[in-house]
Structure formats: structure tokens, C-alpha cells
């Protein structure tokens, strides 16, 4: 599937519907929600380090005018393209003040569309967090760690379902430095996890959170430290070790857990103990999946590593650690846009069986650029003067 075919899976009318629903374009003439969406997408695809200055240059380029031609044509009511005259500070002000729910709802729509295209509606979900740091003198909010007063941190907590990010939040408050707060919140807020399975690391270990997930029909698998206090209800027989397994299951028990205050969990849970074959290290899993084979639970937990690969991808290839503005509103806008662009590249990579994220991004960018060249050729009809608006500098 080509880059343009993937983009066309997003219905054009969705931009108009979301604009009306969120009022993102109220009293806005030039930098509409759709234009900002396309400008950020185009800039992230076309530059290794997108910035407001880069967006300023792109918005007046012939290729971006072609990429954004639906918006220009609809607003101007004619077939020719008109140049934009927007400086970087206008783009910054728009991103810092525009309604973030527009991008959140667009991200949700894109996830549902591409999740279905990849046939991953029932896929395993994974969640984890990553940090970006900035100099404290440049960023007045954010978290501090280890007594370091020179840097502040923003935390991105992401839920991935199958190959794609499905829910994301940016945290700057210090209390969210703990995964007990951040991961519990993103799991509780994420739609579409009911009756599915989500995997997370041992940073989230609250028994109350486990009980809430179970009440909400959200099945989970997590790793645990050795548990000092529990109530064993049943000991289960461990099945045969499958070929390729890198751990050996020692025991499989149904237990009640206790929180720090000694309160017993409302539900019983699986406690699976094993040994990592390569190191001999003990490993423990907790899950509310009561019927699944213990080795399958261990296998599913191992897939949590995919989200670590995802974080590496968005930092290395999409420059997620760079903020175009340090305003909290713009952080949210750019976070949603990073997830959207990442989804486009992931879908393109999987459908075209490309091994490398780097090559998938490059090939997507080249196809996008080639398509814009085709548009320019058609508009010009062999004479550049026929599309003079493309070349006019503002």
C-alpha cells in the first residue's frame, strides 16, 4: 500500500466534522486545524528535526501547498492554489492555544482506522512510559529527579494495542513520576481495553489498581518482585515447557494478595513463578487471566518489549525528545501528532514488509514528495506559469 493510499484511509470529511465538534477553527481564517495537522505531519516527514522555523519555511513551499490543496480550495472556492503568509510566531501561537481535543479525537479515529486495517482488533496491549528532559531555565514546569535542579522532565505514558499506539498522556506534575499514578491512569482512561489483555512492568503494583482493572474487565499481566504476604487458594499443575521458551515455570498458584496496610485483594490472582534459563534468575508474574496456560502468560509478557522498541523509534526517527514549544498545550498537540505520524509509518512498514523503521520513514517521505511532484506537473501542464501561485513567495 502506498503512502497516499494510507493517508486516504483518513476520511476528508472527518476534518470538517471534528472542526465543528471541537470548535477548533472558531474565528480562524488561515491556520485551521486541518492545516496545522498537515503542516506538522509534512514537517515531521520531511525533516529530521521539525521546528517552528522549519514549519514557517514549509508552509510557503510548493509541495506543501499541493499537500494542503483540499483546505485551500475549500476555503478559497476556486481551483488555483494560494500561498500562505504565516510566520513562525503565528504558527507557535496557534499551536499553543488551539483546542487539543481536536488532535486527540483525530488520533483516536486514526487508531481505530489503522488498527482495523492491520486486523489487530483483538491484539495484546502493552503500556509503559518514557521521559524527555529539558533545561530547567527553559521549562518552568515538569518533574525533578534525584535532586537535579538543572533539568525538568515530561513523562509520556503510552498504551499500544498490537503495533499501534492507542492511548497516550503527557504528565508534568511530580506525582506522576511514579508509575503507580501514571500507568494506572492511562489504563483506566483507555477505551477499548475491556475484555482484552494488557501487559505492563512491575512499576505498577498497587493491589487496588489490580482490583479496579478486574472489576472493569481489563485483563492484565505484570511482573512482580517476590511477594512476602499472600494467601494461597489453589496450586495448579504446570504444563509442558514449549519449544523456544526461555524460562522454566516452577509453580502456578491462585492467590489473594495484600496491600501495604494488610488489606486483602477483592479478587484472587494467578502468581506464576519461574526461572530465567540463561541467568538462573527468579521471575514472578501476576495476572487475572485465570484460564490461560502459564507458559502462554510468560510468552505474552515478553511481548512488552515491543513498546520499548516503539519509544526508541519515536525518539530516534521522529525526534520526540525535541519540543517545538515548551507550552503545555503545544506539548499535547505535538504528542498526539507524534503518535499519528508514528502510526502512519508503522502501518506503511507492516503492509509493505519493510524491516527498518528508518527505511520505512524515508520511503514514505519519498513517495509523499513524488506524489506532490505529480500534482505540480498536472497543475502546470508543462508551463510553470500555469501554477504561478505555487512559486510565489510571501
Residue pairs with C-beta under 8 A, 6 or more apart in sequence:
1 347
1 348
1 351
1 352
2 367
3 344
3 348
3 363
3 364
3 367
3 368
3 371
4 367
4 368
4 371
6 114
6 344
6 347
6 348
6 351
7 344
9 113
9 114
9 117
10 109
10 110
10 113
12 70
14 106
14 109
15 33
15 34
15 37
15 106
18 24
18 33
18 102
18 105
18 106
18 109
19 25
19 32
19 33
19 34
19 102
21 105
22 33
22 99
22 101
22 102
22 105
23 99
24 32
24 33
24 98
24 99
24 101
24 102
25 32
25 33
28 94
29 75
30 84
30 85
30 86
30 90
31 86
31 90
31 91
31 94
32 71
32 75
33 98
33 99
33 102
33 103
34 68
34 70
34 71
35 68
35 71
35 84
36 91
36 94
36 95
36 98
36 333
37 103
37 106
37 337
37 340
38 64
38 67
38 68
38 71
39 55
39 58
39 59
39 64
39 68
39 91
40 50
40 55
40 95
40 333
40 334
40 337
41 337
41 340
41 341
41 344
42 58
42 63
42 64
42 67
42 68
42 368
43 50
43 54
43 55
43 58
44 50
44 318
44 319
44 337
44 338
44 341
45 341
45 361
45 364
45 365
45 368
46 58
46 365
46 368
46 369
47 54
47 58
48 319
49 319
49 322
50 319
50 322
50 324
51 322
51 324
52 88
52 89
52 91
52 92
52 324
52 325
53 88
55 88
55 91
55 324
56 86
56 87
56 88
56 91
58 64
59 84
59 86
59 91
60 83
60 84
60 85
60 86
60 393
60 394
62 372
62 376
62 387
62 390
62 391
63 369
63 372
63 373
63 376
65 72
65 81
65 82
65 83
65 84
65 389
65 390
66 81
66 372
66 375
66 376
66 379
66 390
67 368
67 372
69 81
69 375
72 81
72 82
73 79
73 81
76 82
80 387
80 389
81 379
81 387
81 389
81 390
82 389
83 389
83 392
83 393
83 394
84 394
85 394
92 324
92 325
92 330
95 324
95 325
95 327
95 329
95 330
95 333
95 334
96 325
96 327
96 329
96 330
97 329
98 329
98 333
100 329
100 332
100 333
100 336
103 332
103 333
103 336
103 337
103 340
104 332
104 336
106 336
106 340
107 168
107 336
107 339
107 340
110 340
110 343
111 161
111 164
111 165
111 166
111 343
114 164
114 343
114 346
114 347
115 121
115 123
115 161
115 162
115 164
115 166
117 347
117 351
118 162
118 163
118 164
118 347
118 350
118 351
120 161
120 162
120 163
120 164
122 196
123 161
123 162
123 163
124 161
124 162
124 196
124 197
124 198
124 199
124 300
124 303
125 159
125 160
125 161
125 162
125 166
125 193
125 196
125 197
125 198
125 199
126 159
126 160
126 198
126 199
126 200
126 303
126 304
126 306
126 307
127 157
127 158
127 159
127 160
127 183
127 186
127 187
127 198
127 199
127 200
127 307
128 157
128 158
128 183
128 200
128 201
128 304
128 307
128 308
128 311
129 155
129 156
129 157
129 158
129 179
129 182
129 183
129 203
130 155
130 156
130 158
130 311
130 315
131 143
131 153
131 154
131 155
131 156
132 153
132 154
132 156
132 320
132 321
132 323
133 151
133 152
133 153
133 154
133 321
134 142
134 151
134 152
134 153
134 154
134 323
134 326
135 150
135 151
135 152
136 142
136 144
136 149
136 150
136 151
136 152
138 326
139 152
139 326
141 152
141 172
141 328
142 152
142 153
142 154
142 172
143 152
143 153
143 154
143 155
143 171
143 172
143 173
143 174
143 176
143 177
144 151
144 152
144 153
144 174
145 153
145 177
153 177
154 170
154 171
154 172
154 323
154 331
155 170
155 171
155 172
155 176
155 177
155 182
156 168
156 169
156 170
156 171
156 320
156 335
157 168
157 169
157 171
157 176
157 182
157 183
157 185
157 186
158 165
158 167
158 168
158 186
158 307
158 310
158 311
158 339
159 165
159 166
159 167
159 168
159 186
159 187
159 190
159 193
159 198
160 166
160 306
160 307
160 310
161 192
161 193
161 196
163 306
163 346
163 347
163 350
164 343
164 346
164 347
165 310
165 339
165 342
165 343
166 190
166 192
167 186
167 189
167 190
167 191
168 186
168 335
168 336
168 339
169 182
169 185
169 186
169 189
170 328
170 331
170 332
170 335
171 182
172 328
172 331
175 181
176 182
176 185
178 203
179 200
179 201
179 203
179 204
180 203
180 204
180 205
180 206
180 209
183 200
183 203
183 204
184 204
184 206
184 209
184 212
187 193
187 198
187 200
187 209
187 213
187 218
187 220
188 212
188 213
188 216
193 218
194 216
194 217
194 218
195 217
195 219
196 218
196 219
197 219
197 220
197 221
197 289
197 300
198 213
198 218
198 219
198 220
198 221
199 220
199 221
199 222
199 300
199 301
199 303
199 304
200 220
200 221
200 222
200 304
201 222
201 223
201 304
202 222
202 223
202 224
202 225
204 222
205 222
205 224
205 225
206 259
207 257
207 258
207 259
207 263
207 265
208 259
210 220
210 257
210 265
210 267
210 269
210 286
210 288
211 265
211 266
211 267
213 219
213 220
213 288
214 266
214 267
214 288
215 266
219 287
219 288
219 289
220 287
220 288
221 285
221 286
221 287
221 289
221 297
221 300
221 301
222 285
222 286
222 287
222 301
223 283
223 284
223 285
223 286
223 301
224 271
224 284
224 285
224 286
225 284
226 282
226 284
227 257
227 271
227 284
229 258
229 262
230 255
230 256
230 257
230 258
230 271
231 255
231 256
231 258
231 264
232 253
232 254
232 255
233 253
233 254
233 255
233 256
233 268
234 253
234 254
235 251
235 252
235 253
235 254
236 252
236 253
236 254
236 294
237 252
238 249
238 250
238 251
238 252
238 294
239 293
239 294
239 295
241 248
241 249
241 295
242 295
242 299
245 277
245 295
245 298
245 299
246 276
246 277
246 278
246 302
247 274
247 275
247 276
247 277
247 283
247 298
248 274
248 275
248 277
249 272
249 273
249 274
249 294
249 295
249 298
250 273
250 274
250 275
251 271
251 272
251 273
252 270
252 271
252 272
252 273
252 294
253 270
253 271
253 272
253 273
254 268
254 269
254 270
254 271
254 290
255 268
255 269
255 270
255 271
256 264
256 265
256 267
256 268
256 269
257 264
257 265
257 269
257 286
258 264
258 265
259 265
267 288
268 290
269 286
269 287
269 288
270 285
270 286
270 287
270 288
270 289
270 290
270 294
270 297
271 284
271 285
271 286
272 284
272 285
272 286
272 287
272 294
272 297
272 298
273 282
273 283
273 284
274 282
274 283
274 284
274 285
274 298
275 281
275 282
275 283
276 282
276 283
283 298
285 297
285 298
285 301
287 297
289 297
310 342
313 342
313 357
314 320
314 338
314 342
315 321
316 358
317 345
317 357
317 358
317 361
318 338
318 341
318 342
318 361
320 338
323 330
323 331
323 334
324 330
324 334
325 331
325 334
344 364
345 357
345 360
345 361
345 364
346 357
346 360
348 354
348 360
348 363
348 364
349 357
349 360
352 360
352 363
354 360
354 363
376 387
376 390
379 386
379 387
379 390
380 386
380 387
384 391
